[in-house]
Structures are given as C-alpha cells and as structure tokens.
Amino acid sequence: MKYIFVTGGVVSSLGKGLAAASLGTLLEYRGLRVILQKFDPYLNVDPGTMSPFQHGEVYVLDDGSETDLDLGHYERFTNTNLSRLNNLTSGRVYQEVLRKERDGRYLGKTVQVIPHVTDEIKARIHDVAKEMGGDVIITEIGGTVGDIEGLPFLEAIRQFAQEVGQENALFIHVTLVPYIKAAGELKTKPTQQSIAKLREIGIFPGIIICRTEQELEQDLRAKISLFCNVAPEAVIECRDVAHTIYELPLKLYKERLDHLTCKHLQLETPEPDLSRWRAFVDRVINPTRRVRIAVVGKYIELQDAYKSIYEALTHAAAAHDTAVDVTRIDAEDLERGDPAELMGHVDGLLIPGGFGDRGTEGKIAATRFAREHKIPFLGICLGMQIATIEFARNACGLEGANSEEFDPDTPHPVIHILEEQKKVRQKGGSMRLGTYVTDITSGTKSFGVYQSGSITERHRHRYEFNQTYRQQMEQAGLVIAGISPDGTLVEIIEIADHPFFVAAQFHPEFLSKPMAPHPLFDGFVGAAIDHHYPD
Ligand code: GLN
C-alpha cells in the first residue's frame, strides 16, 4: 500500500480536493486501485450541522454519512466507493478520544494530543487501508498549513510517513503563486514560506503544485525547486482551467504529475490511456447546442451550495452533446417579481434541496409556472415537497396546504414529519440518511428513464409526503411514480399531463458520474432540449 498526502498552503480554496481527485483519476487510468479520503480540522463531528453558507454542499454517501463536498469530487473523478471512514474531522477524533478516556482505555495516563490524538488519526488511515484495500490511499488535509487546528493532522501524517518509509509515502503541497499586476510578476515567496512551515513540522513535500494565473516559466520553477528542495520537474504548474474542472486531470497529466508520483512511490504502471476522458471533456467544451435551465434556491449566490447538482447537469448535458446554461434565480426574488419575467425563456426548472421556510413561496411560484407552462421540471428533496405543496394548493384547491416544517399549524399538512423523526431531539446525523430502495411504477416517466422497477438512491430529509392526501391528489392528476418497498414512503411524484414533471424525495445528483449521467438528469435535460425555445 502506498500513501499520498495532499496539503494546501498560502490560502484556502486552491482546489486541493480537485487536485487530489484528478491525481486519483490519473492513477486509476494507470490501472491502480485508488482510495481517497479527507481530513478536516474543524470541530464539528461532521459537516451535516453546518449551513451551506459556511461549508457549501453536504455530500451524502451510501452509508448515510454526511461529508465534505470534496468527497463528491472523489466519487465523480474515480471509481472509489466511499464510506464514513473516508471523512474525518477533528471533532470526530476528539469525540473518539474522549469516549475512550471515559471508558478507561488510557487509565492512569495523561491524555494528550501527541500521542493519543495523533494515534487516533493514524489509526483511521490504517482502518481505511485494511477495510478498503486498494493500491494507493490519497489523503487530503483540509485547511491551510499554518492553521493552529490543522497541526495534529500534520503531525500525525508526518509520523505515519516515517513509519511506512520514504518509498511508500509522498507529500504533495498545493500552493498559490500569485501574480502581482503592478510588478507584472509572479511571486514565489508565499510558497517558500508555506513550504518552510511544513519543513518546520518535519514534512518534506516531494511535489509542489502551483496554482497560478500566468505561465510558470522555467526560471520560476528553478527558483521554487531551489528554495523548496524539490526537483525542478516536481514543480508543477496548475493554471485555472478554461472551461470545465474535468480538464484538470488532462492538465496535470501534461505536467507529468502521475509519472512523478509513480516514480517517487516506485509503482511500475503503464502510461494511462486518457482517450475516453478526453472525449468526454471535448463534448463538454464543444457542444452542438445549448439549453437554459433555471435553478431556484436560497443559496444561489454561492458557488458550492449546489455543487453536485451543477455537476450532474454537466454530465447529462455532455451525453446529449449539449451545454447547460444555468440561470440561477434567488427564490426570494420570485416572491417579489413576476415568474414569467424571471423564467420566461428557460427550457427547464430545477428546484434543489434545502431547509427552512425562507424563499419557499418563491419556489412554489416558480414550480406553478413550470407546471402550467409545461416547462420540464425536476424537483429534488425539498423540490419534491415544494411540488407537492404547489399541486395541493393550485390543482386540488387545498388552500393553505404546506409542509409542517414551514407552517406547523397548516390546515393541510401535505408534507409532514416522518414517523421515525418525531422523537428525535439530536440534530447531528439524525435525518433519514443514506441509501434506500425505491420501487418504480411501470408506465411512468421515471420507469422510462431508469428502465428498472427497483432502484437505490441516497436520502437526507426529515419530512415526507403525507399519504392522507394521496387519493385526492391522484384524482387531480398527480402520479405516485416511486414508493418505498413497504409502501409507506412516497419517493417520486410526477404529473401525468406534462412533458416532464418529475420530483424525487432523494438526491439523484450524488450518483451522477461524468461518463454515466444519472437517469433522472438525463431525462430532464433531454426534455429541456425538446422544449427548447428558439434563440
Ligand atoms: N427540509 C426538508 C426535509 O427535511 C428537505 C430536505 C432536503 O432537501 N435535503 O425533509
């Protein structure tokens, strides 16, 4: 087993996760089995309790773990199937150490960061190696070198590398080489200082990936090489990608990142054949047509809040040789403005997941517009609940219909709290989470796209469709297209008299891959193409 550790320097948001994922892609194409994991220094036990404003999207795994959005990149860029083992926060480490302390597992000892906390971190790497196998584990350390809270992780990986030996461990540092406009120069000093900080801790990177806006000329590479003690060819340029994040593996391949990695780790592997990946990237970059999809949410100004949804749209679009232009609409703008004005020329509407009542009336207005004007619609989780409320109010005449989440006193709680959730008091990790089976009704749009009567999808919610209203809604034209095998939970609804109106209680976006778009997104984008307004 070989171990790669990816750290970040100078500033956050350098795309460390994408760099780690892209290295994973390249190593997989070299025939290696790759596992990726992320260590996050914050004290939340998992990111599930953080707002998207703080942390971006919460990515859900098959086993129901709520994880960092970088795990989404890992799953999209590689074939690795991740579990709760693959995301570790300081909060989780301390929770475990304190539990052991109370259990008397360290009886008689002073419990300390070194060795108890660091041992716990190292144990996690060993657990992943033991339980998941594979040839290479890539561990990304969140945060920026120099942060106080990241120190225990850095100390742990230093010890770990020492224990497994030089030829089995590689440190890759992702750093910023900023361009100073006034001087017309790229500056290497922040990188030198960040590497110096790492060396103080006893970590010596073998490869430095330099994020930069300008070409990294040979003399600058030589300078970084000299000051940072790496070979000149191990100073890698990583400029912003022009079109799509999926170009990144191709860029890093050009810089020979995979070759250098394998050389350092003494891995004998063939050159990767990236033709399939390249063909996919070409389709993303050179589409034959474009469609406009509106996404209406309340975190719409944030790049990261609906990450997996935007990626899933890209995958589906590429399969149709199409580009999706996303029109991001703030739900609250729809409460003030006219839906026809804001959505008049879109080819599809997507309502993503969310929590709390802010903006819900705007989403309901948008959904009504899509239903009445026969614009293709995809609702996800909260999006399905919104579609249910809209249909109840405007197609069934159930005035004041709502979700108990937004209005506990609604006369028609068409969305109500799950039975199993009624007694739940703890907030962390307590929703209906992870993979569940859904039975699909034959003859529905969903059956058509899935081509299957039984599917599994990932969930993250507390509320559900209230079946007391089922018959009344079915009579008005609502179709129950997916249901849990025991018949208790409605998982997909559709509207019969509509070109494509599908909404799911689960999150299909988490299962979409670049070359295997998710069936619901595929169907939705296909319907948007059919709908297309002339430009
Ligand atoms: N807030 C809703 C619920 O808890 C929807 C959740 C979501 O969209 N992920 O059921």
Residues whose N, C-alpha, C, O or C-beta is under 5 A from the ligand:
A	BS01	LIG	G353 G354 F355 G356 I380 C381 L382 R460 H461 R462 Y463
